[in-house]
Amino acid sequence: MKKIFYSIMALAIAAMTFQSCEDVPMPYDMPEEKPTEPETPEGVAEGDGTLANPFNAYAAIQYTSALDADVNSTEEIYIKGKIVSIEEEYTTNFGNGSYTISEDGTDKNTFKVWRALYLGNKKFTSADEQVKVGDDVIVCGKVVNYKGNTPETVQGSAYLYSLNGKTGSTETPVEGEAKGTGTKDDPFNSVAANKEASKLDANAKSEQSYYIKGKVVSVKEQFGTQYGNASFYISDDGTEAGQFYAYRILYLGNQKYTAGELLNIGDEVVIYGKLTNYYGNTPETAQGEAYLYSLNGKTEPTGGDNTGGDNTGGGDNTGGSTTPDEGSLLSNGGFESWTGGLPDNWKSTSSASSATLSQSTDAHGGSYSVCVKTGDKYNKRIAYKETELKAGTYVFTFYAKATTSETCQVRPGYVPVEGGSVGTYVYGGYPSITTGWTLVTYEFTLEKDATICLVVMNPKGSSYATAQDVLIDDAKLVKK
């Protein structure tokens, strides 16, 4: 009986306990399901791409993404934003810079400005203000959907229009006194030619042709039978002050060069042709539309005399370097002609050339080859000078040889050059090179006419090849 009584009492007490617990508030909130983070809102496109109403970064992305892969826009657009990050600061070496911009300076909806020139559509100088993160900028230029997935400005076809409200003049400053009217009887001097060309829009040509008189300051590309033209600088007194660039002009009589007197520093010349303001920052003659009217008073080629002088101020120049080798589009592919300790034509004006070169008497053919020094921890390149090629398929061949008993490698390729800046390098394979001369062959196709530098990389050390100096000889380029 007692057991039953105790059981009933226990149940009653338990019931009272649970009832009491219901009345006690919880000391803490019960955990709830974490709300879903809102997705980053899609940007809002603003502007129409004009100077009066520039695109914001998001609108520029939308505009550029609608282009086919690797096809440049036909029109220049203006894009406004704040700098988010800087990939390549402006330098005096190439004069351009690369950075990303967005509407508010954050990394949301960023647009890539790729190797754009500085204010005034000019190359950056040491006196110019460097860009920095947070700067308000407006960029002007053509755009491209690189590889179909990266909207960006076209290298060499865009520039910084304004920096924190500051803009630059697009007219190239010219030093010196302008003289002449550009006629045959009263030719422009170099300063006047520079000023006249600087008035033109970027890459526009003058409607009329002008006579320009001066003395040869330096020769960049000597007359040769391959292209029949030459590039050189002239000024009033033969110094660099106020010099004007005669770019790839034809020979006397408005003909391609076949034979005759070559240019020497100090020669008195008269040029006749149209002018252009290349990329808005380089006044020069229009390629193919200008020629050498007179050379030291001569207006007709004399024929036979092909003895042009040394334009380097010293060094051995054995001659013949401007004439293409038989069966090849290259000149001095056998590295027989050297000037100032370097093989003629095997030095680019861009960054394509990065290796230290020296002459070697260990040759595959002839008397010399070129020794391409190793970088050990860095790839090094020998580059042929900038060369204009038509669309088509080409075969680049050369012989290579290791300088030690260890196996090494080389890598052939090319790089497009536009506006003095290199594009994306295109390479072939990594053939192994031993102490015997090895023939290396590289075939490539250009989809359109282009200016390129042929290159041969001497790779850095790896687990399968030893970094070392490499010999190169008997290079050829042919079109299939």
Residue pairs with C-beta under 8 A, 6 or more apart in sequence:
40 108
43 56
43 57
43 58
43 61
43 103
43 108
43 109
44 56
44 58
45 55
45 56
45 58
45 59
45 62
46 55
46 56
46 58
46 59
46 103
47 53
47 54
47 55
47 56
47 59
47 78
47 80
48 55
49 55
49 59
49 60
49 63
49 75
49 77
49 78
49 79
50 78
51 78
51 138
51 140
51 161
54 77
54 78
54 79
54 80
54 138
55 63
55 77
55 78
55 79
55 80
56 79
56 80
56 81
56 103
57 79
57 81
57 101
57 102
57 103
57 109
57 110
57 111
58 103
58 109
58 111
60 77
60 79
60 111
60 143
60 151
61 109
61 111
61 151
63 73
63 77
63 143
63 151
64 73
64 111
64 143
64 144
64 145
64 151
64 152
65 145
65 151
66 145
67 73
67 143
67 144
67 145
68 145
68 148
69 145
69 146
69 147
69 148
69 149
70 144
70 145
70 146
70 147
70 148
71 144
71 145
72 142
72 143
72 144
72 154
72 157
73 142
73 143
73 144
73 154
74 142
75 142
76 140
76 141
76 142
76 157
76 158
77 140
77 141
77 142
77 143
78 138
78 139
78 140
78 161
79 101
79 111
79 113
79 138
79 139
79 140
80 136
80 137
80 138
81 101
81 102
81 103
81 105
81 111
81 136
81 137
82 101
82 102
82 103
82 104
82 105
82 134
82 135
82 136
82 137
83 99
83 100
83 101
83 105
83 131
83 132
83 133
83 134
83 135
83 137
84 99
84 100
84 101
84 102
84 105
84 106
84 107
84 110
84 133
85 99
85 100
85 107
85 110
85 133
86 97
86 98
86 99
86 131
86 132
86 133
87 98
87 99
87 100
88 96
88 97
88 98
88 99
88 115
89 97
89 130
89 131
90 96
90 97
90 118
90 124
90 128
90 130
90 131
91 97
91 124
92 123
92 124
92 125
92 126
93 351
94 115
94 123
94 351
94 420
94 421
95 117
95 118
95 122
95 123
95 124
95 125
95 420
96 115
96 116
96 117
96 118
96 123
96 124
96 155
96 156
96 421
97 113
97 115
97 116
97 118
97 124
97 131
97 160
98 112
98 113
98 114
98 115
98 116
99 113
99 131
100 107
100 110
100 111
100 112
100 113
101 110
101 111
101 113
101 137
101 139
102 108
102 109
102 110
102 111
103 109
105 133
105 134
111 151
111 152
112 150
112 151
112 152
112 153
113 137
113 139
113 152
113 153
113 158
114 146
114 152
114 153
114 154
114 155
114 158
115 153
115 155
115 156
115 421
116 139
116 141
116 153
116 158
116 159
116 160
117 123
117 124
117 156
117 158
117 159
117 160
117 279
117 280
117 281
118 124
118 125
118 128
118 159
118 160
118 168
119 128
119 159
119 160
119 161
119 162
119 163
119 166
119 167
119 168
120 159
120 167
120 168
120 169
120 170
120 171
120 280
120 281
121 140
121 159
121 168
121 170
121 202
121 279
121 280
121 281
122 159
122 168
122 170
122 172
122 280
122 281
123 281
129 163
129 166
131 137
131 160
131 163
135 163
135 164
136 162
136 163
136 164
136 165
137 160
137 161
137 162
137 163
137 164
138 160
138 161
138 162
139 153
139 158
139 159
139 160
139 161
140 158
140 159
140 161
141 153
141 154
141 157
141 158
141 159
142 153
142 154
142 157
142 158
143 151
143 152
143 153
143 154
143 158
144 151
144 152
144 153
144 154
145 151
146 152
155 418
155 419
155 421
155 423
156 279
156 418
156 419
156 420
156 421
157 279
157 419
159 280
161 167
170 202
170 280
171 198
171 199
172 194
172 198
172 277
172 280
172 281
172 282
172 283
174 191
174 194
174 195
174 198
174 242
174 283
175 191
175 241
175 242
176 189
176 190
176 191
176 236
176 241
176 242
177 189
177 191
178 188
178 189
178 191
178 192
178 195
179 188
179 189
179 191
179 192
179 236
180 186
180 187
180 188
180 189
180 192
180 211
180 213
181 188
182 188
182 192
182 193
182 196
182 210
182 211
182 212
183 210
183 211
184 211
184 272
187 210
187 211
187 212
187 213
187 270
188 196
188 210
188 211
188 212
188 213
189 212
189 213
189 214
189 236
189 242
190 212
190 214
190 234
190 235
190 236
190 242
190 243
190 244
191 236
191 242
191 244
192 212
193 210
193 212
193 244
193 275
193 283
194 242
194 244
194 283
195 283
196 206
196 210
196 275
196 283
197 206
197 275
197 276
197 277
197 283
197 284
198 277
198 283
199 277
200 206
200 275
200 276
200 277
201 277
201 280
202 277
202 278
202 279
202 280
202 281
203 276
203 277
203 278
203 279
203 280
204 276
204 277
205 274
205 275
205 276
205 286
205 289
206 274
206 275
206 276
206 286
207 274
208 274
209 272
209 273
209 274
209 289
209 290
210 272
210 273
210 274
210 275
211 270
211 271
211 272
211 293
212 234
212 244
212 246
212 270
212 271
212 272
212 285
213 234
213 268
213 269
213 270
213 271
214 234
214 235
214 236
214 244
214 268
214 269
215 234
215 235
215 236
215 237
215 238
215 266
215 267
215 268
215 269
216 232
216 233
216 234
216 238
216 263
216 264
216 265
216 266
216 267
216 269
216 311
217 232
217 233
217 234
217 235
217 238
217 239
217 240
217 243
217 265
218 232
218 233
218 240
218 265
218 311
219 230
219 231
219 232
219 263
219 265
219 311
220 231
220 232
220 233
221 229
221 230
221 231
221 232
221 248
221 322
221 385
222 230
222 262
222 263
222 308
222 311
222 321
222 322
223 229
223 230
223 251
223 257
223 260
223 262
223 263
223 308
223 322
224 230
224 257
224 322
224 323
224 324
224 331
225 256
225 257
225 258
225 259
225 322
225 323
225 324
226 322
226 323
226 324
226 329
226 331
227 248
227 256
227 388
228 250
228 251
228 255
228 256
228 257
228 258
229 248
229 249
229 250
229 251
229 256
229 257
230 246
230 248
230 249
230 251
230 257
230 263
230 292
231 245
231 246
231 247
231 248
231 249
232 245
232 246
232 263
233 240
233 243
233 244
233 245
233 246
234 243
234 244
234 246
234 269
234 271
235 241
235 242
235 243
235 244
236 242
238 265
238 266
244 283
244 284
245 282
245 283
245 284
245 285
246 269
246 271
246 284
246 285
246 290
247 278
247 284
247 285
247 286
247 287
247 290
248 285
248 287
248 288
249 271
249 273
249 285
249 290
249 291
249 292
250 256
250 257
250 288
250 290
250 291
250 292
251 257
251 258
251 260
251 291
251 292
251 301
252 260
252 291
252 292
252 293
252 294
252 295
252 298
252 299
252 300
252 301
253 291
253 299
253 300
253 301
254 291
255 291
255 301
258 301
259 301
259 303
259 304
259 305
259 306
260 301
260 302
260 303
260 304
260 305
260 306
261 295
261 296
261 298
261 301
261 302
261 305
261 306
261 307
261 308
262 306
262 307
262 308
262 309
263 269
263 295
263 308
263 311
264 308
264 309
264 311
265 309
265 311
267 295
267 296
268 295
268 296
268 297
269 292
269 293
269 294
269 295
269 296
270 292
270 293
270 294
271 285
271 290
271 291
271 292
271 293
272 290
272 291
272 293
273 285
273 286
273 289
273 290
273 291
274 285
274 286
274 289
274 290
275 283
275 284
275 285
275 286
276 283
276 284
276 285
276 286
277 283
278 284
279 419
293 299
310 317
310 339
312 339
312 340
314 340
315 338
315 339
315 340
315 341
316 338
316 339
317 337
317 338
317 339
317 344
318 336
318 337
318 338
319 337
320 332
320 336
320 337
321 331
321 332
321 337
321 339
321 344
321 345
322 331
322 344
322 345
323 331
324 330
324 331
325 331
325 332
325 333
325 334
325 476
327 476
327 478
328 475
328 476
328 477
328 478
329 387
329 389
329 394
329 477
329 478
329 479
330 345
330 384
330 454
330 475
330 476
330 477
331 344
331 345
332 343
332 344
332 345
332 346
333 398
333 474
333 475
333 476
333 477
334 363
334 365
334 366
334 368
334 473
334 474
334 475
335 343
335 346
335 359
335 363
335 366
335 368
335 369
335 370
335 472
335 473
335 475
336 366
336 367
336 368
337 343
337 344
338 344
338 359
338 368
341 358
341 359
342 357
343 357
343 359
343 370
345 384
345 385
346 353
346 357
346 370
346 382
346 383
346 384
346 385
347 353
347 383
347 385
348 383
348 384
348 385
348 386
348 417
348 453
349 385
349 386
349 420
350 383
350 386
350 415
350 417
350 420
350 421
350 422
350 453
351 422
352 381
352 383
352 415
352 417
352 422
352 453
352 455
353 381
353 382
353 383
353 453
354 375
354 379
354 380
354 381
354 383
355 372
355 373
355 375
355 380
355 381
355 382
355 458
356 373
356 380
357 370
357 371
357 372
357 373
357 382
358 370
358 371
358 373
359 368
359 370
359 371
360 368
360 369
360 370
360 371
360 471
361 367
361 368
362 369
362 401
362 471
363 369
363 473
364 399
364 401
364 437
364 473
364 474
365 473
365 474
366 473
366 474
368 473
369 401
369 471
369 472
369 473
370 382
370 471
370 472
370 473
371 403
371 469
371 470
371 471
372 380
372 382
372 456
372 458
372 469
372 470
372 471
372 472
373 380
373 458
373 469
374 380
374 458
374 460
374 467
374 468
374 469
374 470
375 458
375 460
375 467
376 460
376 461
376 467
377 460
377 461
377 467
378 460
379 457
379 458
379 459
379 460
380 457
380 458
381 455
381 456
381 457
381 458
382 455
382 456
382 458
382 472
383 415
383 453
383 454
383 455
384 453
384 454
384 455
384 475
385 453
386 417
386 451
386 452
386 453
387 451
387 452
387 453
387 454
388 449
388 450
388 451
389 446
389 449
389 450
389 451
389 452
389 479
390 446
390 449
390 479
391 446
391 447
391 448
391 449
391 450
392 445
392 446
392 479
392 480
393 443
393 444
393 445
393 446
393 479
393 480
394 443
394 444
394 445
394 446
394 477
394 478
394 479
394 480
395 441
395 442
395 443
395 477
395 478
395 480
396 412
396 414
396 441
396 442
396 443
396 444
396 454
396 475
396 476
396 477
397 439
397 440
397 441
397 442
397 475
397 476
397 477
398 412
398 439
398 440
398 456
398 472
398 473
398 474
398 475
398 476
399 437
399 438
399 439
399 440
399 472
399 473
399 474
400 410
400 431
400 433
400 437
400 438
400 440
400 456
400 470
400 471
400 472
401 433
401 434
401 435
401 436
401 437
401 438
401 470
401 471
401 473
402 408
402 433
402 434
402 435
402 468
402 470
402 471
403 468
403 469
403 470
403 471
404 435
404 466
404 468
405 435
406 466
406 468
407 432
407 433
407 434
407 465
407 466
408 432
408 433
408 458
408 459
408 465
408 466
408 467
408 468
408 470
409 430
409 431
409 432
409 433
409 459
409 462
409 465
410 430
410 431
410 433
410 440
410 456
410 457
410 458
410 459
410 470
410 472
411 427
411 428
411 429
411 430
411 456
411 457
411 459
412 427
412 428
412 440
412 442
412 454
412 455
412 456
412 457
413 425
413 426
413 427
413 428
413 442
413 444
413 454
413 455
413 456
413 457
414 425
414 426
414 444
414 452
414 453
414 454
414 455
415 422
415 423
415 424
415 425
415 426
415 452
415 453
415 455
416 422
416 423
416 424
416 450
416 451
416 452
417 423
417 451
417 452
417 453
418 451
422 453
425 455
426 444
427 457
428 442
428 443
428 444
430 459
430 465
431 438
431 440
432 438
432 465
433 440
433 470
437 473
443 480
446 452
454 475
454 477
456 472
458 467
458 469
458 470
459 465
459 467
460 467
461 467
